[in-house]
């Protein structure tokens, strides 16, 4: 087993009387793709938000790169995220949106931003404001934002939303490239082909309970 990237131990999450996560345990190794499947409301997104530090667990522990979230760090280091619809300034271009976000951490410049836009299939010189983007273009921009600072861990909740058939194929190929680069990826998808093609291990969330699922998958 390679070095753990994410360690989840006995995590529960309550919202009032509603128990959304029930004693969830999961260890994610570096450089692998993990899939979570389950119906809407099963707890997938809540678990992802807990890993990211957006929601505190009611009990249990989450460690990312050896640091306990909420204790050692408020949010994981080296993390790229898509959870729900990415929010952007609708009156600005795609590249301008990414420049504004990149200026917060000052890790990358325009050269890297232009490269990542091309990598997700967007033209960095496009003058169209994000408000006039199609849903698929916005999703590509969200993926660009998630990967632009070269994070080691990606948390992707339904990353193929709004993409047409060609777009799905392109982003699947991109995720497999990122895996080869050593990234760890946790993704949720309702599409069984996404899970079969991309994932090394698959888990099913049902009523807040996480269980590993065995399934045939393509060779990576």
N, C-alpha and C positions, 0 to 999 in steps of 0.2 A: 504493500500500500504506500502511495506517495504521501507527501506531507498534506495534512488536512487544510483546506481553505476555509471551510465553514463547519462549525460544530454546534449542533442544536441538541440540548439536553433537557428533556422533560418540560417542554414549553407549553404552557396553557395561556389562553387569552380570553378574558371575559369582557363583555360589554353589558354592565348591569347584571341581570340574571341569565343572560344569553352566553353560553359557553361555546366559543367559536373555534378555538384550538384546544385539543385534548391530548396532553402528554406527548407532544410531537418530539421525535428523536430523528436526527439526520446528520450524517457526516458526508461532506462533499470533498473529494480529493481534487487537488489542483490539476488543471489541464483536461478536465472532462466536462461533458454536457449532461445535465440532469433535467429531466422533464417532470412536470407535475400536471396531471389531468384530473378533471373533476367537474361536476356541475357548477353553475353559477351559485354563489352563496355557500360553497363547500368549505371555504377558508383559505383557498390558494393565495389570493391577493393579501389577506391579512397576514399570512405567514411571511410573504415577501416583504411587506412593510415592516414587520418585526425584525427581519434580518437587516434591513437597511437602516434601522434605528428610527423610523418614522412613527412606530407604535411601540410602547414598552410592553413586554410580556407581563401577564399577571403573576406567573411563576415560571421557574426554569431559567436556563442560561443559554445565551447565544454568543459564540466566539467567532470572530472573523480575523484570519491571519494571526490567531493567538491572542487577540485582544477582546475582552468581554464588552459587548455593546451595552451602553448605558452605565457602565462602570469605568472601564479604562478609556473608552471613546464613546462619544455621543453617536457618531456615524462611522461606518467602516472606511478605512483608507482604500484608495485605488479601486473605486466602485463606479460602475456605469449602470444607469437605471432607466427602464421604461416601465412605468406603472400608470395605467389609465392613459387618457389622451395627453400627449405632450403639449405643454403650454408655451406659446411663443408670442412675441409682439407682432400683431397681424399687419401693422402698417410698415414693417421693416422687411428687407429681403432675408433670405435664408442665411447668407454668409454674415450679414450684419447681426442677426440674432446670435449666431455662434460666436462671433467676435465679442459681443457683450458678455456672454456667459464665460468665455475663455479669460476675459480680463479679470474675473473674480479670483482666479487661482494663479494666473500669470505663468502657466506651465507651457503653453503653446502659443504660436503666433499665426499670422495669416497663411504662411506656407503650409503648415499642418492642417489648418482648417480647409484650405482649398483641396488638399489631398484627400481628406476624409469625405468631403462632399462628392468628389469624383468616385470614391470607393463605394458609396451607397447609390450611385447612379443619378446624382443631381449636378447640374451645371453651376459652378461657383460664380459665373459671370451673369447668371440670370437676374434680371432687374425686377421680376414680378414679386410683389409683396406676399408674405406668407398667407395673408388673408384671402388671396386668390389661388392658393394651392389646392389641388385635389386632396382628398383624404389620404391617398397613397403617397403623395409627395410629402405631406406632413409627417407621415409615418417614417419615411426615409430620413427626413430631417431629424426626427426624434432619435432614430438609430445613430445618425451621425453625431448628435450631441452626446449620446451614451458612450460612444467609443472614441471620441476625438482626443481625449487625454491619455489614451492607451492604458485603460484600467486593467487590473489583473482579474477582477470579478465583474461579471455582467448579470444583472437581475432583469429579466425581460418578461413582462406580463402581456401575452398576446401580441408579440412583435410583428405579426403578419397582417394585423387588422388593416383593411383598406387597400391592400396590395392586390393587383391583378395577377394572373397566372405567371407571367414573366417576372413580375416583381417578387413574387414568392420564391421562385427558383433562384433569382439573383441574391436575395437576402439569405436563403438557405446556404448557398455557396459561400457567402461572406462569413456566416457563423462557423462553417466548417474550417475556413481559413483562420479565423480567430482561435479556434480550438488548436489548430496546428501550431499557432504562435504561443501556445501555453496558457491561454485564457481559460478560466473556469466559468461556465455558463449555467444559470438556472433559468429555465423558461417554462411558461405555461402556454398551452395551446389546446384548442378544441379540435384541431385537425390531426387525425391519427397519422397521416403521412409525415407531418412535421416531426412528430415524436419518433416514428420509425426510422426516418432518415437521419435525424440529428443526434438522438440521445444515446448515451452509454448506459444510463440507468433511468428507470421510469418509476414514478411514485403516483399513487392515486389518493386524492383527498376526498373523503366522504364523511360529512357531518363533523368535520374538524379532526378526524382521525387520519393519519398518514400511514399508508402501507405500500411496500414495494411491490411492483407488478412485473411479472416476467412476460417478455414478449420477444418475438423475432424482430431483428432489425437489420438493415443493410450494413454491409461492411463500410467503415469510415475510410 
